[in-house]
């Protein structure tokens, strides 16, 4: 019985959402702050600390990542048609950290709902 409990605990602790870390910084790149400038979809880091942002849209399904200084803007390179008709997801962590949930299409719902912490790279 003890070995069965260990197996269950081991499987649970290795799940993509269970990693411990520091809280995410989505407040630095709030969803409502995403907009179009010069025809490109993006967001500005509104915090006074640098952040790492990861972004993916259905139209490309490849992660883009960037480090943003305070006040710096992240442009996705995608236009309005590529964004409006599809899903998109992002994570925001302190520099040197990434999402505890793998930044992959199959986890897009959990990522979009903010069910991640930030763990060291």
C-alpha positions as CSV (number, residue, x, y, z in Angstrom):
1,X,0.0,0.0,0.0
2,X,2.8,2.4,0.8
3,X,4.4,1.8,-2.6
4,X,1.1,2.6,-4.2
5,X,0.8,5.8,-2.3
6,X,4.4,6.7,-3.4
7,X,3.6,6.0,-7.0
8,X,0.4,8.2,-6.9
9,X,2.4,11.0,-5.2
10,X,5.2,10.7,-7.8
11,X,2.8,10.9,-10.7
12,X,1.0,13.9,-9.1
13,X,4.2,15.7,-8.3
14,X,5.6,15.3,-11.9
15,X,2.5,16.8,-13.5
16,X,3.1,20.0,-15.5
17,X,1.1,22.2,-13.2
18,X,2.6,21.1,-9.9
19,X,5.9,23.0,-10.1
20,X,6.6,25.4,-7.3
21,X,8.1,28.8,-8.0
22,X,7.4,32.5,-7.7
23,X,4.1,34.1,-8.7
24,X,3.6,35.2,-12.3
25,X,3.6,38.9,-13.2
26,X,0.6,39.1,-15.6
27,X,-0.3,42.4,-13.9
28,X,2.7,43.9,-15.8
29,X,1.1,42.9,-19.2
30,X,-2.6,42.9,-18.4
31,X,-4.9,41.4,-21.1
32,X,-6.9,44.6,-21.5
33,X,-3.6,46.5,-22.3
34,X,-2.9,44.4,-25.4
35,X,-3.5,46.5,-28.5
36,X,-2.5,47.3,-32.0
37,X,0.2,49.8,-32.8
38,X,1.5,50.3,-36.3
39,X,-0.6,47.3,-37.3
40,X,1.0,44.9,-34.9
41,X,-0.6,43.3,-31.8
42,X,1.4,43.8,-28.6
43,X,1.6,45.0,-25.1
44,X,3.7,47.3,-22.9
45,X,5.4,46.3,-19.6
46,X,3.7,48.6,-17.2
47,X,5.7,47.5,-14.1
48,X,8.9,49.0,-12.8
49,X,10.8,45.8,-13.2
50,X,11.9,43.8,-16.2
51,X,9.8,40.7,-17.2
52,X,10.0,37.8,-19.6
53,X,7.0,37.4,-21.8
54,X,6.0,34.3,-23.8
55,X,3.3,34.6,-26.5
56,X,1.6,32.2,-28.9
57,X,-1.3,32.5,-31.3
58,X,-3.2,29.8,-33.1
59,X,-2.2,31.2,-36.5
60,X,1.4,30.3,-35.8
61,X,1.4,28.0,-32.8
62,X,5.1,28.8,-32.1
63,X,6.1,30.5,-28.9
64,X,7.7,34.0,-29.1
65,X,9.7,35.1,-26.1
66,X,11.2,38.4,-25.1
67,X,12.6,40.2,-22.1
68,X,11.0,43.6,-21.6
69,X,12.4,46.5,-19.6
70,X,10.0,48.7,-17.7
71,X,8.0,50.7,-20.3
72,X,9.2,48.6,-23.2
73,X,6.7,47.2,-25.7
74,X,6.4,43.6,-27.0
75,X,5.2,43.4,-30.6
76,X,4.0,40.0,-31.8
77,X,4.4,40.8,-35.5
78,X,0.8,39.7,-36.0
79,X,-1.9,41.8,-37.5
80,X,-5.6,42.2,-36.5
81,X,-6.9,39.5,-38.8
82,X,-4.5,36.9,-37.3
83,X,-5.5,37.8,-33.8
84,X,-9.2,38.5,-33.9
85,X,-10.3,35.2,-35.4
86,X,-8.1,32.9,-33.3
87,X,-7.0,32.2,-29.8
88,X,-3.8,33.6,-28.3
89,X,-2.1,33.1,-24.9
90,X,0.8,34.6,-23.0
91,X,2.7,34.3,-19.7
92,X,4.7,36.9,-17.9
93,X,7.4,36.0,-15.4
94,X,10.4,37.7,-13.8
95,X,13.5,37.7,-16.0
96,X,15.3,34.4,-15.5
97,X,12.0,32.5,-15.0
98,X,9.5,30.7,-17.2
99,X,6.1,29.2,-16.8
100,X,5.8,26.1,-14.6
101,X,3.4,24.8,-17.2
102,X,5.1,24.0,-20.5
103,X,4.4,26.7,-23.0
104,X,2.7,24.4,-25.5
105,X,-0.6,24.3,-27.4
106,X,-2.0,21.4,-25.4
107,X,-1.7,23.5,-22.2
108,X,-3.1,26.8,-23.7
109,X,-6.3,26.7,-21.5
110,X,-4.4,26.4,-18.2
111,X,-1.9,29.0,-19.3
112,X,-4.7,31.4,-20.4
113,X,-6.4,31.0,-17.0
114,X,-3.1,31.9,-15.2
115,X,-2.7,28.5,-13.6
116,X,1.0,28.7,-13.5
117,X,3.9,29.9,-11.4
118,X,7.2,31.0,-12.6
119,X,10.2,28.7,-12.2
120,X,13.9,29.3,-12.8
121,X,15.0,28.5,-16.4
